[in-house]
Amino acid sequence: MPTTWKKNNTTLVPGDTVYHVLYGREWLGIVLEVEKITGNFLKNRIRALVYMVPGTEYEFYFDKAFSRKVGQRRGWVTTNWLVKYKPDEK
């Protein structure tokens, strides 16, 4: 089980702040865990357990999403949808 994920010279590790490629910077979460998916059509992909930042527009994203919810404001997202947040980018 990996604890990091690397793509395009960017590494995601627990504690990183990320946003969703489709929803933009308003979708803001913190990576809690990174793991490899096994056993279904998504096998050999990596997913991240994300905690949504309270007070943001999508803080209750996992209440409505089709992804795997793991409690309030937490759920799994495949890492191909996530971008590491860098505050100095515009």
N, C-alpha and C positions, 0 to 999 in steps of 0.2 A: 504494500500500500504506500504510494508516494505521499510525501508531505509537501512537495513543491510541484509546480507545473510551469514549464517553460515553452514559450512560443514567441517567435519574432524578437528574440533577445530580451523578452520580458519574462520574469519569473513571478508566479503567484505563490505566496506562502500565507499560512494563517496569520491574521493581523492586518493584511493588506486591505485597503479600501478600493472597491471596484464599482464600476457602473456597467449597465447592460447596453450592448451594441444597438439594440432597437429602440430603447427608451431614453437613451442619452444620460446626461449627468444628473437629471432629476431622480433617476433610479440609482440610489446610493446604498451600498451594503459593505459589510466587513466579512472577509473570509475567515471562517472558523476552522475549516478542515478541508483537505484536498485528498481525493481518493480515485482509484481506477474503477470503472464500471465493468462488471463481468456478468456473463450469463444471459444476455438478451440481445436485441438488434442493435443496441448501442455499445456492445462490447468493444473493448480496447479504446474507449474514450475516457476522458477524465472529467470528474465533476467536483464542484465545490459546495460546501455547506455555507450558506450566506445568511448573515443576520442583517436585516434591513435597519438602517439608521432611523431612529425615532424622529419625528418632526419633518421628514422628507415627504414629498408628494406620493411616493410609492411604498410607504412604510408598511402597509397592509397588503402588499403585492401577493404574498403567498396565501392569503385568505381566498383570493379569487383565481389564482393561477392554476394551470393544469399540471404543474410540476409537483414534486414530492415535498409536501409540507411536513415540517418537523417541529411543530409548536408555533406559538405566536411570533410572527416576524422572522421565522427561520425556515429555510427550505434549500433543496438541492438544485443547482443549475449547472448544466454542462459548461465547461470552461471556454468552449469556442464562442459563447455569447458574452463573455466577460472581458472588460478592458480595465487595466490597472489605472486607478485615478491618480493623476498628477496635478496638484493644485496650480502649478504655474502654466499649464496648457490652457488654451482658449479655443 
